[in-house]
């Protein structure tokens, strides 16, 4: 089985052959971000680290879409949304809100969290377990809800 990075490289080659300029640009951006992280940290990225990079790029795009939409620039917002669609292909299947709430409840019980003061401890454990599998915005909301007195 090939790694996620190898799959992304193959998709880049396929996009080149198919002359899909927008998709190719987004994939190149992703590979550049991965390479930058490898150079900065002097490591070889595994699949989990590549997923973290993809997550970060998607979050940046979502923030940009919100800003462009607010500014009335639907053309730029649409471009960012198209990039999000290309990037989401490389994420594993996401957990539903119910699955996130269930996982958070289990972790809260595991670490013995009792209230909002334990948010940091719970988020640390949740991030380790759900990284790349769930939208961290939804996870944070679920943790806050679970820790309500």
PyMOL CGO cylinders between C-alpha atoms (Angstrom):
from pymol import cmd
from pymol.cgo import CYLINDER

trace = [
    CYLINDER, 0.00, 0.00, 0.00, 1.31, 3.42, -0.90, 0.3, 1, 1, 1, 1, 1, 1,
    CYLINDER, 1.31, 3.42, -0.90, 1.53, 6.37, 1.44, 0.3, 1, 1, 1, 1, 1, 1,
    CYLINDER, 1.53, 6.37, 1.44, -0.78, 9.35, 1.28, 0.3, 1, 1, 1, 1, 1, 1,
    CYLINDER, -0.78, 9.35, 1.28, 2.07, 11.52, 0.00, 0.3, 1, 1, 1, 1, 1, 1,
    CYLINDER, 2.07, 11.52, 0.00, 2.72, 9.08, -2.86, 0.3, 1, 1, 1, 1, 1, 1,
    CYLINDER, 2.72, 9.08, -2.86, -0.99, 9.13, -3.71, 0.3, 1, 1, 1, 1, 1, 1,
    CYLINDER, -0.99, 9.13, -3.71, -0.96, 12.94, -3.79, 0.3, 1, 1, 1, 1, 1, 1,
    CYLINDER, -0.96, 12.94, -3.79, 2.08, 12.90, -6.10, 0.3, 1, 1, 1, 1, 1, 1,
    CYLINDER, 2.08, 12.90, -6.10, 0.33, 10.44, -8.44, 0.3, 1, 1, 1, 1, 1, 1,
    CYLINDER, 0.33, 10.44, -8.44, -2.78, 12.65, -8.45, 0.3, 1, 1, 1, 1, 1, 1,
    CYLINDER, -2.78, 12.65, -8.45, -0.57, 15.61, -9.37, 0.3, 1, 1, 1, 1, 1, 1,
    CYLINDER, -0.57, 15.61, -9.37, 0.81, 13.70, -12.37, 0.3, 1, 1, 1, 1, 1, 1,
    CYLINDER, 0.81, 13.70, -12.37, -2.73, 12.70, -13.40, 0.3, 1, 1, 1, 1, 1, 1,
    CYLINDER, -2.73, 12.70, -13.40, -3.88, 16.33, -13.14, 0.3, 1, 1, 1, 1, 1, 1,
    CYLINDER, -3.88, 16.33, -13.14, -0.94, 17.37, -15.33, 0.3, 1, 1, 1, 1, 1, 1,
    CYLINDER, -0.94, 17.37, -15.33, -1.82, 14.81, -17.98, 0.3, 1, 1, 1, 1, 1, 1,
    CYLINDER, -1.82, 14.81, -17.98, -5.50, 15.82, -17.88, 0.3, 1, 1, 1, 1, 1, 1,
    CYLINDER, -5.50, 15.82, -17.88, -4.53, 19.52, -18.03, 0.3, 1, 1, 1, 1, 1, 1,
    CYLINDER, -4.53, 19.52, -18.03, -6.66, 20.30, -14.96, 0.3, 1, 1, 1, 1, 1, 1,
    CYLINDER, -6.66, 20.30, -14.96, -4.97, 23.59, -14.03, 0.3, 1, 1, 1, 1, 1, 1,
    CYLINDER, -4.97, 23.59, -14.03, -6.97, 24.43, -10.90, 0.3, 1, 1, 1, 1, 1, 1,
    CYLINDER, -6.97, 24.43, -10.90, -6.68, 20.94, -9.41, 0.3, 1, 1, 1, 1, 1, 1,
    CYLINDER, -6.68, 20.94, -9.41, -2.98, 20.79, -10.29, 0.3, 1, 1, 1, 1, 1, 1,
    CYLINDER, -2.98, 20.79, -10.29, -2.34, 24.13, -8.58, 0.3, 1, 1, 1, 1, 1, 1,
    CYLINDER, -2.34, 24.13, -8.58, -4.06, 23.03, -5.39, 0.3, 1, 1, 1, 1, 1, 1,
    CYLINDER, -4.06, 23.03, -5.39, -2.21, 19.70, -5.29, 0.3, 1, 1, 1, 1, 1, 1,
    CYLINDER, -2.21, 19.70, -5.29, 1.12, 21.47, -5.86, 0.3, 1, 1, 1, 1, 1, 1,
    CYLINDER, 1.12, 21.47, -5.86, 0.27, 23.84, -3.02, 0.3, 1, 1, 1, 1, 1, 1,
    CYLINDER, 0.27, 23.84, -3.02, -0.38, 20.85, -0.74, 0.3, 1, 1, 1, 1, 1, 1,
    CYLINDER, -0.38, 20.85, -0.74, 2.88, 19.15, -1.72, 0.3, 1, 1, 1, 1, 1, 1,
    CYLINDER, 2.88, 19.15, -1.72, 4.78, 22.41, -1.17, 0.3, 1, 1, 1, 1, 1, 1,
    CYLINDER, 4.78, 22.41, -1.17, 3.25, 22.75, 2.31, 0.3, 1, 1, 1, 1, 1, 1,
    CYLINDER, 3.25, 22.75, 2.31, 4.26, 19.15, 3.11, 0.3, 1, 1, 1, 1, 1, 1,
    CYLINDER, 4.26, 19.15, 3.11, 7.79, 19.73, 1.81, 0.3, 1, 1, 1, 1, 1, 1,
    CYLINDER, 7.79, 19.73, 1.81, 8.05, 22.96, 3.83, 0.3, 1, 1, 1, 1, 1, 1,
    CYLINDER, 8.05, 22.96, 3.83, 7.07, 21.13, 7.03, 0.3, 1, 1, 1, 1, 1, 1,
    CYLINDER, 7.07, 21.13, 7.03, 9.60, 18.37, 6.29, 0.3, 1, 1, 1, 1, 1, 1,
    CYLINDER, 9.60, 18.37, 6.29, 12.40, 20.89, 5.72, 0.3, 1, 1, 1, 1, 1, 1,
    CYLINDER, 12.40, 20.89, 5.72, 11.47, 23.02, 8.76, 0.3, 1, 1, 1, 1, 1, 1,
    CYLINDER, 11.47, 23.02, 8.76, 11.29, 20.08, 11.13, 0.3, 1, 1, 1, 1, 1, 1,
    CYLINDER, 11.29, 20.08, 11.13, 13.87, 17.85, 9.39, 0.3, 1, 1, 1, 1, 1, 1,
    CYLINDER, 13.87, 17.85, 9.39, 11.50, 14.88, 9.35, 0.3, 1, 1, 1, 1, 1, 1,
    CYLINDER, 11.50, 14.88, 9.35, 9.78, 12.61, 6.85, 0.3, 1, 1, 1, 1, 1, 1,
    CYLINDER, 9.78, 12.61, 6.85, 6.01, 13.14, 7.08, 0.3, 1, 1, 1, 1, 1, 1,
    CYLINDER, 6.01, 13.14, 7.08, 3.86, 10.10, 7.74, 0.3, 1, 1, 1, 1, 1, 1,
    CYLINDER, 3.86, 10.10, 7.74, 0.19, 9.89, 6.74, 0.3, 1, 1, 1, 1, 1, 1,
    CYLINDER, 0.19, 9.89, 6.74, -1.01, 11.43, 10.02, 0.3, 1, 1, 1, 1, 1, 1,
    CYLINDER, -1.01, 11.43, 10.02, 1.27, 14.44, 9.56, 0.3, 1, 1, 1, 1, 1, 1,
    CYLINDER, 1.27, 14.44, 9.56, 0.14, 14.87, 5.94, 0.3, 1, 1, 1, 1, 1, 1,
    CYLINDER, 0.14, 14.87, 5.94, -3.49, 14.79, 7.12, 0.3, 1, 1, 1, 1, 1, 1,
    CYLINDER, -3.49, 14.79, 7.12, -2.64, 17.51, 9.66, 0.3, 1, 1, 1, 1, 1, 1,
    CYLINDER, -2.64, 17.51, 9.66, -1.22, 19.65, 6.84, 0.3, 1, 1, 1, 1, 1, 1,
    CYLINDER, -1.22, 19.65, 6.84, -4.35, 19.06, 4.73, 0.3, 1, 1, 1, 1, 1, 1,
    CYLINDER, -4.35, 19.06, 4.73, -6.52, 19.99, 7.73, 0.3, 1, 1, 1, 1, 1, 1,
    CYLINDER, -6.52, 19.99, 7.73, -4.58, 23.21, 8.23, 0.3, 1, 1, 1, 1, 1, 1,
    CYLINDER, -4.58, 23.21, 8.23, -4.88, 24.17, 4.54, 0.3, 1, 1, 1, 1, 1, 1,
    CYLINDER, -4.88, 24.17, 4.54, -8.63, 23.47, 4.58, 0.3, 1, 1, 1, 1, 1, 1,
    CYLINDER, -8.63, 23.47, 4.58, -9.07, 25.61, 7.70, 0.3, 1, 1, 1, 1, 1, 1,
    CYLINDER, -9.07, 25.61, 7.70, -7.19, 28.46, 5.99, 0.3, 1, 1, 1, 1, 1, 1,
    CYLINDER, -7.19, 28.46, 5.99, -9.43, 28.12, 2.92, 0.3, 1, 1, 1, 1, 1, 1,
    CYLINDER, -9.43, 28.12, 2.92, -12.61, 28.12, 5.04, 0.3, 1, 1, 1, 1, 1, 1,
    CYLINDER, -12.61, 28.12, 5.04, -11.45, 31.30, 6.79, 0.3, 1, 1, 1, 1, 1, 1,
    CYLINDER, -11.45, 31.30, 6.79, -10.76, 32.87, 3.39, 0.3, 1, 1, 1, 1, 1, 1,
    CYLINDER, -10.76, 32.87, 3.39, -14.19, 31.85, 2.06, 0.3, 1, 1, 1, 1, 1, 1,
    CYLINDER, -14.19, 31.85, 2.06, -15.83, 33.55, 5.04, 0.3, 1, 1, 1, 1, 1, 1,
    CYLINDER, -15.83, 33.55, 5.04, -13.77, 36.71, 4.54, 0.3, 1, 1, 1, 1, 1, 1,
    CYLINDER, -13.77, 36.71, 4.54, -14.38, 36.84, 0.78, 0.3, 1, 1, 1, 1, 1, 1,
    CYLINDER, -14.38, 36.84, 0.78, -18.10, 36.18, 1.19, 0.3, 1, 1, 1, 1, 1, 1,
    CYLINDER, -18.10, 36.18, 1.19, -18.35, 38.97, 3.74, 0.3, 1, 1, 1, 1, 1, 1,
    CYLINDER, -18.35, 38.97, 3.74, -16.52, 41.31, 1.35, 0.3, 1, 1, 1, 1, 1, 1,
    CYLINDER, -16.52, 41.31, 1.35, -18.85, 40.37, -1.51, 0.3, 1, 1, 1, 1, 1, 1,
    CYLINDER, -18.85, 40.37, -1.51, -16.14, 38.65, -3.57, 0.3, 1, 1, 1, 1, 1, 1,
    CYLINDER, -16.14, 38.65, -3.57, -18.00, 35.50, -4.57, 0.3, 1, 1, 1, 1, 1, 1,
    CYLINDER, -18.00, 35.50, -4.57, -15.50, 34.85, -7.38, 0.3, 1, 1, 1, 1, 1, 1,
    CYLINDER, -15.50, 34.85, -7.38, -12.64, 34.47, -4.89, 0.3, 1, 1, 1, 1, 1, 1,
    CYLINDER, -12.64, 34.47, -4.89, -14.84, 32.58, -2.42, 0.3, 1, 1, 1, 1, 1, 1,
    CYLINDER, -14.84, 32.58, -2.42, -15.75, 30.09, -5.17, 0.3, 1, 1, 1, 1, 1, 1,
    CYLINDER, -15.75, 30.09, -5.17, -12.06, 29.58, -6.01, 0.3, 1, 1, 1, 1, 1, 1,
    CYLINDER, -12.06, 29.58, -6.01, -11.27, 28.83, -2.35, 0.3, 1, 1, 1, 1, 1, 1,
    CYLINDER, -11.27, 28.83, -2.35, -14.27, 26.47, -2.12, 0.3, 1, 1, 1, 1, 1, 1,
    CYLINDER, -14.27, 26.47, -2.12, -13.00, 24.59, -5.18, 0.3, 1, 1, 1, 1, 1, 1,
    CYLINDER, -13.00, 24.59, -5.18, -9.60, 24.20, -3.48, 0.3, 1, 1, 1, 1, 1, 1,
    CYLINDER, -9.60, 24.20, -3.48, -11.33, 22.86, -0.35, 0.3, 1, 1, 1, 1, 1, 1,
    CYLINDER, -11.33, 22.86, -0.35, -13.08, 20.22, -2.49, 0.3, 1, 1, 1, 1, 1, 1,
    CYLINDER, -13.08, 20.22, -2.49, -9.73, 19.10, -3.95, 0.3, 1, 1, 1, 1, 1, 1,
    CYLINDER, -9.73, 19.10, -3.95, -8.08, 18.96, -0.52, 0.3, 1, 1, 1, 1, 1, 1,
    CYLINDER, -8.08, 18.96, -0.52, -10.93, 17.08, 1.21, 0.3, 1, 1, 1, 1, 1, 1,
    CYLINDER, -10.93, 17.08, 1.21, -10.26, 14.06, -1.01, 0.3, 1, 1, 1, 1, 1, 1,
    CYLINDER, -10.26, 14.06, -1.01, -7.12, 13.39, 1.05, 0.3, 1, 1, 1, 1, 1, 1,
    CYLINDER, -7.12, 13.39, 1.05, -8.86, 13.34, 4.42, 0.3, 1, 1, 1, 1, 1, 1,
    CYLINDER, -8.86, 13.34, 4.42, -10.12, 10.11, 5.99, 0.3, 1, 1, 1, 1, 1, 1,
    CYLINDER, -10.12, 10.11, 5.99, -13.84, 9.64, 6.50, 0.3, 1, 1, 1, 1, 1, 1,
    CYLINDER, -13.84, 9.64, 6.50, -14.98, 12.22, 9.05, 0.3, 1, 1, 1, 1, 1, 1,
    CYLINDER, -14.98, 12.22, 9.05, -16.82, 11.31, 12.22, 0.3, 1, 1, 1, 1, 1, 1,
    CYLINDER, -16.82, 11.31, 12.22, -20.41, 12.51, 12.63, 0.3, 1, 1, 1, 1, 1, 1,
    CYLINDER, -20.41, 12.51, 12.63, -21.39, 14.89, 15.44, 0.3, 1, 1, 1, 1, 1, 1,
    CYLINDER, -21.39, 14.89, 15.44, -22.94, 11.95, 17.35, 0.3, 1, 1, 1, 1, 1, 1,
    CYLINDER, -22.94, 11.95, 17.35, -19.73, 9.90, 17.02, 0.3, 1, 1, 1, 1, 1, 1,
    CYLINDER, -19.73, 9.90, 17.02, -17.67, 12.90, 18.16, 0.3, 1, 1, 1, 1, 1, 1,
    CYLINDER, -17.67, 12.90, 18.16, -19.91, 13.42, 21.21, 0.3, 1, 1, 1, 1, 1, 1,
    CYLINDER, -19.91, 13.42, 21.21, -19.61, 9.71, 22.05, 0.3, 1, 1, 1, 1, 1, 1,
    CYLINDER, -19.61, 9.71, 22.05, -15.80, 9.75, 21.78, 0.3, 1, 1, 1, 1, 1, 1,
    CYLINDER, -15.80, 9.75, 21.78, -15.57, 12.97, 23.83, 0.3, 1, 1, 1, 1, 1, 1,
    CYLINDER, -15.57, 12.97, 23.83, -17.81, 11.49, 26.57, 0.3, 1, 1, 1, 1, 1, 1,
    CYLINDER, -17.81, 11.49, 26.57, -15.57, 8.42, 26.76, 0.3, 1, 1, 1, 1, 1, 1,
    CYLINDER, -15.57, 8.42, 26.76, -12.40, 10.54, 26.98, 0.3, 1, 1, 1, 1, 1, 1,
    CYLINDER, -12.40, 10.54, 26.98, -13.94, 12.85, 29.63, 0.3, 1, 1, 1, 1, 1, 1,
    CYLINDER, -13.94, 12.85, 29.63, -14.70, 9.74, 31.74, 0.3, 1, 1, 1, 1, 1, 1,
    CYLINDER, -14.70, 9.74, 31.74, -11.20, 8.31, 31.08, 0.3, 1, 1, 1, 1, 1, 1,
    CYLINDER, -11.20, 8.31, 31.08, -9.30, 11.40, 32.24, 0.3, 1, 1, 1, 1, 1, 1,
    CYLINDER, -9.30, 11.40, 32.24, -11.70, 12.05, 35.13, 0.3, 1, 1, 1, 1, 1, 1,
    CYLINDER, -11.70, 12.05, 35.13, -12.61, 15.55, 33.98, 0.3, 1, 1, 1, 1, 1, 1,
    CYLINDER, -12.61, 15.55, 33.98, -15.24, 17.26, 36.11, 0.3, 1, 1, 1, 1, 1, 1,
    CYLINDER, -15.24, 17.26, 36.11, -15.73, 20.77, 34.76, 0.3, 1, 1, 1, 1, 1, 1,
    CYLINDER, -15.73, 20.77, 34.76, -14.61, 23.55, 32.40, 0.3, 1, 1, 1, 1, 1, 1,
    CYLINDER, -14.61, 23.55, 32.40, -11.27, 23.80, 34.23, 0.3, 1, 1, 1, 1, 1, 1,
    CYLINDER, -11.27, 23.80, 34.23, -10.30, 20.42, 32.74, 0.3, 1, 1, 1, 1, 1, 1,
    CYLINDER, -10.30, 20.42, 32.74, -10.81, 21.60, 29.14, 0.3, 1, 1, 1, 1, 1, 1,
    CYLINDER, -10.81, 21.60, 29.14, -7.06, 21.59, 28.35, 0.3, 1, 1, 1, 1, 1, 1,
    CYLINDER, -7.06, 21.59, 28.35, -6.51, 18.10, 29.69, 0.3, 1, 1, 1, 1, 1, 1,
    CYLINDER, -6.51, 18.10, 29.69, -9.50, 16.74, 27.73, 0.3, 1, 1, 1, 1, 1, 1,
    CYLINDER, -9.50, 16.74, 27.73, -8.60, 18.57, 24.50, 0.3, 1, 1, 1, 1, 1, 1,
    CYLINDER, -8.60, 18.57, 24.50, -5.06, 17.14, 24.64, 0.3, 1, 1, 1, 1, 1, 1,
    CYLINDER, -5.06, 17.14, 24.64, -6.40, 13.59, 24.85, 0.3, 1, 1, 1, 1, 1, 1,
    CYLINDER, -6.40, 13.59, 24.85, -9.10, 14.25, 22.24, 0.3, 1, 1, 1, 1, 1, 1,
    CYLINDER, -9.10, 14.25, 22.24, -6.64, 15.75, 19.75, 0.3, 1, 1, 1, 1, 1, 1,
    CYLINDER, -6.64, 15.75, 19.75, -4.36, 12.75, 20.09, 0.3, 1, 1, 1, 1, 1, 1,
    CYLINDER, -4.36, 12.75, 20.09, -7.20, 10.33, 19.42, 0.3, 1, 1, 1, 1, 1, 1,
    CYLINDER, -7.20, 10.33, 19.42, -9.32, 12.19, 16.84, 0.3, 1, 1, 1, 1, 1, 1,
    CYLINDER, -9.32, 12.19, 16.84, -6.69, 14.11, 14.85, 0.3, 1, 1, 1, 1, 1, 1,
    CYLINDER, -6.69, 14.11, 14.85, -7.60, 13.98, 11.18, 0.3, 1, 1, 1, 1, 1, 1,
    CYLINDER, -7.60, 13.98, 11.18, -10.78, 12.01, 11.86, 0.3, 1, 1, 1, 1, 1, 1,
    CYLINDER, -10.78, 12.01, 11.86, -12.96, 14.92, 12.95, 0.3, 1, 1, 1, 1, 1, 1,
    CYLINDER, -12.96, 14.92, 12.95, -13.43, 18.65, 12.46, 0.3, 1, 1, 1, 1, 1, 1,
    CYLINDER, -13.43, 18.65, 12.46, -11.67, 20.14, 15.49, 0.3, 1, 1, 1, 1, 1, 1,
    CYLINDER, -11.67, 20.14, 15.49, -14.25, 22.96, 15.66, 0.3, 1, 1, 1, 1, 1, 1,
    CYLINDER, -14.25, 22.96, 15.66, -16.98, 20.39, 16.26, 0.3, 1, 1, 1, 1, 1, 1,
    CYLINDER, -16.98, 20.39, 16.26, -14.74, 18.53, 18.70, 0.3, 1, 1, 1, 1, 1, 1,
    CYLINDER, -14.74, 18.53, 18.70, -14.08, 21.68, 20.74, 0.3, 1, 1, 1, 1, 1, 1,
    CYLINDER, -14.08, 21.68, 20.74, -17.80, 22.44, 20.92, 0.3, 1, 1, 1, 1, 1, 1,
    CYLINDER, -17.80, 22.44, 20.92, -18.53, 18.86, 22.03, 0.3, 1, 1, 1, 1, 1, 1,
    CYLINDER, -18.53, 18.86, 22.03, -15.89, 19.09, 24.77, 0.3, 1, 1, 1, 1, 1, 1,
    CYLINDER, -15.89, 19.09, 24.77, -17.31, 22.38, 26.04, 0.3, 1, 1, 1, 1, 1, 1,
    CYLINDER, -17.31, 22.38, 26.04, -20.77, 20.85, 26.11, 0.3, 1, 1, 1, 1, 1, 1,
    CYLINDER, -20.77, 20.85, 26.11, -19.56, 17.71, 27.89, 0.3, 1, 1, 1, 1, 1, 1,
    CYLINDER, -19.56, 17.71, 27.89, -17.80, 19.76, 30.57, 0.3, 1, 1, 1, 1, 1, 1,
    CYLINDER, -17.80, 19.76, 30.57, -20.75, 22.01, 31.36, 0.3, 1, 1, 1, 1, 1, 1,
    CYLINDER, -20.75, 22.01, 31.36, -21.63, 21.83, 35.08, 0.3, 1, 1, 1, 1, 1, 1,
]
cmd.load_cgo(trace, "trace")
